[in-house]
Amino acid sequence: MLALENLYKRYVTSDGTAGGIFGIDFEVAEGELFTLLGPSGCGKTTTLRSIAGLELPDRGVIRLADRSLFNAEAGVFTPMYDRDIGMVFQSYAIWPHLNVFENAAYPLRVSRRKRMAESEIRKRVSDVLDVVGLARYIDRPSTQLSGGQQQRLALARALVREPKLMLLDEPLSNLDAQLREQMRDELKRLQKEWGVTSIYVTHDQAEALALSDRIAVMNEGRVVQLGTPKQIYHEPNSEFVANFIGKSNMLSATVQSAPASCDIGSVMIPIGPLRCRFRHPAAVDDSVSIVVRPESIALSASSPKKIDGANRFEGTVLGETFLGELLEYKVVMGHDLSLTVRCAPVAGVDVGSTVTICLPETATVALPSAASRA
């Protein structure tokens, strides 16, 4: 449906700092909700603006269905108005002097591709406002809408022209936490109901994990990992992805026995040997980083002999944080090695308690350490 090939756009600021995107490659399938996720300045918005036609890339190719939107070598640059793309901005960009109906109808009235009869415009706008839950506000001034209603109106305006592709640039970031979660679910429902191929830009990891069919994690102008939300979360391919997506425990280790392929091997951490899963080839004595999610660790007040599984260690609870349905325990082992554990409250475990933790080997992942690659 959408393909980006070796896309570059380089900026140089007044202080000489270079930024932009460097060799972006990915494809988005028809009907897919594809998210560009990364920290500020990683290039996700530049990528989105290049797809929309708001930026002129330096080189590369952008194709939508059977059309070439940009091809540097062939000298092709399709103007924004001719790309058959709908866009929802972070600021919503609602016209304050127009009512709800006229805001939603605006793309149809100014379209260069097809002139529509007023009756057709009214039917299409009424249908899309009904879908987004704004039918009863059709004549209301847009300035009298709440934040959530303005977001729905911006979405309706993008959908009304039935675009081949919809681009969403952090559309929920201006909403409060409760409304953001509600609109996130609504947005996912609408996208699936309409089947419109969508690219979503956000720096919010929870939002990306909840909404996306696939995620491209970006950093410093490049895609550093691409996969489903579960793959990105449970199978990070680098320290950056492991630290950026959710919360992780990170331990320094040395390889003791490396598997022939990406399988279970053993490493040495400061408190003893540990079995873990290798995502990349490694050799004995290599330095690696061990990643394990807080919710993957089992915690018990019983002794090491009474807890099932390998990778068992004794520690002391230094602190606990109440998170509602979960408690977050800070457990120290040895002199200064600490782990964060998230689980339901454990009977007999309080601050100062001696506990046993178990790190499941399949959920404990060895990655090349950043220091070893430097």
C-alpha positions in Angstrom: 0.0 0.0 0.0 2.6 2.5 1.1 6.4 2.1 0.6 9.3 4.3 1.6 12.7 3.4 0.1 16.0 4.8 1.3 14.4 8.2 2.3 16.8 11.0 3.3 16.1 14.5 4.5 19.0 16.3 6.2 18.9 19.5 8.2 21.8 21.6 9.4 21.1 24.1 12.1 22.9 27.5 12.7 25.2 25.9 15.3 26.2 23.1 12.8 24.2 20.3 14.3 22.9 17.9 11.7 19.4 16.3 12.0 16.8 14.7 9.8 16.1 11.2 8.5 18.7 8.9 7.0 17.8 5.9 4.9 14.2 5.2 6.1 12.8 2.0 4.6 9.4 0.4 5.5 6.2 -0.8 3.9 2.6 -0.4 5.3 0.0 -2.9 4.3 -3.6 -1.9 3.3 -5.8 -1.3 6.3 -2.9 -1.4 8.8 -2.3 1.1 11.6 1.4 1.7 11.6 3.1 3.8 14.3 6.3 5.8 14.2 7.5 5.9 17.8 10.5 7.6 19.2 11.8 10.5 21.4 11.6 14.1 20.3 14.0 14.9 17.4 14.2 11.2 16.2 12.8 12.1 12.8 9.2 10.7 13.1 7.5 13.9 12.2 9.9 14.6 9.4 9.0 11.2 8.0 5.3 11.9 8.3 5.6 15.4 6.7 7.6 13.9 3.8 4.8 11.4 3.2 2.2 14.2 3.3 4.2 16.4 0.9 5.0 19.0 3.4 8.7 18.3 3.2 10.8 17.7 0.1 13.2 14.9 0.8 16.8 14.9 -0.5 16.6 11.5 -2.0 14.6 8.2 -1.9 11.2 7.0 -3.0 7.7 7.2 -1.7 4.9 5.2 -3.3 1.2 5.0 -2.4 -0.6 2.1 -4.0 0.3 2.3 -7.7 1.4 6.0 -7.6 4.8 7.5 -7.2 4.5 10.4 -4.8 8.2 11.1 -4.7 11.2 9.8 -6.6 14.4 11.9 -6.4 16.1 10.2 -9.4 13.0 10.5 -11.6 12.3 14.1 -10.5 8.8 13.2 -9.2 7.2 15.2 -6.5 3.4 15.0 -6.2 2.0 18.1 -4.6 0.3 17.7 -1.2 -3.3 18.4 -2.5 -3.0 15.6 -5.1 -1.8 12.8 -2.8 -5.2 11.5 -1.6 -4.1 11.7 2.0 -6.0 12.8 5.1 -4.2 14.3 8.1 -5.0 14.9 11.7 -2.7 17.4 13.5 -1.7 17.7 17.1 -3.5 21.1 17.4 -6.6 19.8 15.5 -6.5 22.9 13.3 -10.3 23.5 13.6 -11.6 26.6 11.8 -13.0 28.7 14.7 -15.4 30.7 12.4 -17.1 27.6 11.0 -19.6 25.3 12.7 -19.1 21.5 13.0 -20.8 20.7 9.7 -18.7 23.3 7.7 -15.5 22.2 9.3 -16.1 18.6 8.3 -17.3 19.6 4.8 -14.3 21.9 4.1 -12.1 19.3 2.3 -15.0 18.4 0.0 -15.7 22.0 -0.8 -12.1 22.9 -1.8 -11.2 19.6 -3.5 -9.5 19.9 -6.8 -10.2 16.3 -7.8 -14.0 16.2 -7.9 -16.7 18.8 -7.6 -19.6 17.4 -5.4 -23.2 18.4 -5.3 -24.4 20.0 -2.1 -26.7 17.1 -1.4 -23.8 14.6 -1.7 -21.6 16.7 0.6 -24.4 16.9 3.2 -25.0 13.1 3.1 -21.3 12.3 3.3 -20.6 14.7 6.2 -23.7 13.6 8.1 -22.6 10.0 7.8 -19.1 10.6 9.0 -20.3 12.8 11.9 -22.6 10.0 12.9 -19.7 7.6 13.0 -17.5 9.8 15.2 -20.5 10.6 17.5 -20.9 14.3 16.6 -24.2 14.1 14.6 -26.2 15.9 17.3 -23.7 18.8 17.3 -23.8 19.3 13.5 -24.8 23.0 13.7 -22.8 23.8 16.9 -20.1 26.5 16.6 -16.7 24.7 16.7 -15.5 27.0 19.5 -18.1 25.4 21.8 -16.7 21.9 21.5 -14.7 20.2 24.2 -11.2 18.9 23.6 -12.4 15.4 22.9 -15.1 16.6 20.5 -12.6 18.8 18.6 -10.4 15.7 18.2 -13.4 13.8 16.8 -14.1 16.6 14.4 -10.5 16.7 13.2 -10.8 13.0 12.6 -14.1 13.4 10.8 -12.6 16.0 8.5 -9.8 13.7 7.6 -12.1 10.7 6.9 -14.8 12.6 5.0 -12.9 12.6 1.7 -12.3 8.9 2.0 -8.5 9.1 1.6 -6.3 6.1 0.7 -4.0 7.0 3.6 -4.5 8.8 6.9 -1.7 10.5 8.8 -2.1 11.3 12.5 0.5 13.5 14.2 0.2 13.0 18.0 -3.5 13.7 17.8 -4.2 12.8 21.5 -1.3 14.6 23.2 -3.5 17.7 24.1 -6.1 15.6 26.0 -6.0 14.8 29.7 -5.1 11.2 30.7 -8.6 9.8 31.1 -9.9 11.3 27.9 -6.8 10.3 26.0 -7.3 6.6 27.0 -11.0 6.8 26.0 -10.2 8.5 22.6 -7.4 6.0 22.0 -9.9 3.1 22.1 -12.3 5.1 20.0 -9.7 5.9 17.4 -8.7 2.2 17.1 -12.3 1.2 16.6 -12.9 3.8 13.9 -9.7 3.0 12.1 -10.7 -0.7 11.9 -14.3 0.0 11.1 -13.4 2.2 8.1 -10.4 0.1 7.1 -8.3 3.2 6.3 -4.6 2.7 6.1 -3.1 4.9 8.8 0.3 6.1 10.0 0.4 7.4 13.6 3.2 9.4 15.1 3.7 9.5 18.9 6.4 9.5 21.6 3.9 7.8 24.0 4.9 4.1 24.4 1.7 3.0 26.0 -0.3 4.6 23.2 1.8 2.9 20.5 1.5 -0.5 22.1 -2.3 -0.2 22.5 -3.1 1.2 19.1 -0.7 -0.3 16.6 -0.6 -3.3 14.3 3.1 -2.7 13.8 5.6 -0.1 15.2 8.7 1.4 13.8 10.9 2.6 16.6 13.0 5.5 15.5 16.2 7.1 17.0 18.5 9.7 15.6 16.8 9.7 12.2 16.8 5.9 11.6 14.4 3.0 12.2 16.1 0.9 14.8 13.5 -1.8 15.2 10.3 -2.7 13.4 7.7 -5.3 14.6 4.4 -5.9 16.3 3.8 -4.4 19.7 4.5 -7.7 21.4 7.7 -8.2 19.4 8.9 -4.7 20.2 8.1 -5.1 23.9 9.2 -8.7 24.6 12.0 -8.9 22.0 13.9 -5.6 22.0 17.0 -5.7 19.7 19.0 -3.1 21.6 19.5 -1.3 24.9 17.8 1.8 23.4 14.6 0.0 22.5 14.5 -1.9 25.8 14.9 1.3 27.8 12.6 3.4 25.6 9.7 0.9 25.5 8.3 0.4 29.0 10.4 -0.2 32.0 13.4 -2.6 32.1 16.0 -3.9 34.4 19.4 -3.8 32.8 22.3 -5.8 34.1 25.9 -6.0 32.9 27.2 -9.5 32.2 29.9 -11.6 30.6 29.1 -14.5 28.3 30.0 -17.9 29.7 28.5 -20.2 27.1 27.0 -18.9 23.9 24.5 -20.9 21.9 25.2 -21.8 18.3 22.1 -19.9 17.2 19.9 -17.4 19.0 18.8 -19.6 21.9 19.4 -20.2 25.6 23.0 -19.6 26.9 24.6 -18.6 30.1 26.3 -15.4 31.4 27.9 -14.3 34.6 26.4 -11.4 36.5 27.9 -9.9 39.7 25.9 -12.3 41.9 26.5 -15.5 40.0 25.6 -17.4 36.8 22.4 -16.7 34.9 20.7 -18.5 32.0 19.1 -16.3 29.4 18.0 -16.0 25.8 20.4 -14.6 23.2 18.9 -12.4 20.5 22.2 -12.0 18.7 25.3 -14.2 18.1 27.9 -13.9 20.9 31.2 -15.4 21.9 32.6 -16.5 25.3 33.9 -13.5 27.3 31.8 -11.0 25.3 30.3 -8.2 27.3 26.5 -8.1 27.0 23.5 -6.4 28.6 20.8 -8.5 30.3 17.3 -7.1 30.0 14.3 -8.4 32.0 11.0 -6.7 32.5 9.8 -6.0 36.1 6.6 -8.0 35.6 8.5 -11.0 34.3 10.3 -11.6 37.6 8.8 -13.9 40.2 9.1 -12.9 43.8 8.5 -15.0 46.9 9.0 -14.8 50.6 10.1 -18.5 50.6 13.6 -19.9 50.5 15.4 -20.5 47.2 14.8 -24.3 47.5 11.1 -23.8 47.6 10.7 -21.7 44.4 10.4 -23.4 41.0 12.7 -22.5 38.1 16.3 -21.6 37.4 18.0 -18.3 38.0 17.0 -18.0 41.7 18.6 -15.4 43.9 18.1 -14.1 47.4 17.7 -10.5 48.1 16.3 -7.8 50.5 13.4 -5.5 49.8 14.6 -1.9 50.0 11.3 -0.2 49.1 7.8 -0.6 47.6 5.6 1.7 45.6 1.8 1.3 45.4 0.7 1.4 41.8 -3.0 0.5 42.3 -3.5 -3.0 41.1 0.2 -3.8 41.5 3.1 -3.1 43.9 6.6 -2.2 42.7 9.3 -3.7 44.8 12.9 -2.6 44.8 15.1 -5.6 45.7 18.8 -5.5 46.3 21.1 -8.5 45.9 24.7 -8.7 46.9 26.3 -5.4 47.6 24.6 -3.0 45.1 22.8 -5.0 42.4 19.1 -4.0 42.5 16.1 -5.1 40.5 12.6 -3.6 40.1 9.8 -6.2 40.4 6.2 -5.5 39.7 3.5 -8.0 40.9 0.4 -8.4 43.0 1.1 -7.9 46.8 3.0 -10.9 48.1 2.0 -12.2 51.6 4.8 -11.9 54.1 6.9 -9.4 52.0 7.5 -6.0 53.4 10.3 -3.5 53.3 13.3 -5.2 54.9 12.1 -8.7 54.1 14.5 -11.3 52.8 13.0 -12.6 49.5 13.7 -15.0 46.6 13.4 -13.8 43.0 13.4 -16.0 39.9 14.2 -14.7 36.5 12.6 -16.9 33.8 15.3 -17.7 31.2 13.0 -17.2 28.3 12.1 -13.7 29.5 15.7 -12.7 30.3 17.3 -11.5 27.2 21.0 -10.9 26.4 21.8 -7.9 24.0 25.1 -6.5 22.8 26.1 -3.9 25.3 26.4 -0.3 24.1 29.9 -0.1 25.6 31.1 -3.1 23.5 29.8 -1.4 20.3 31.4 1.9 21.0 
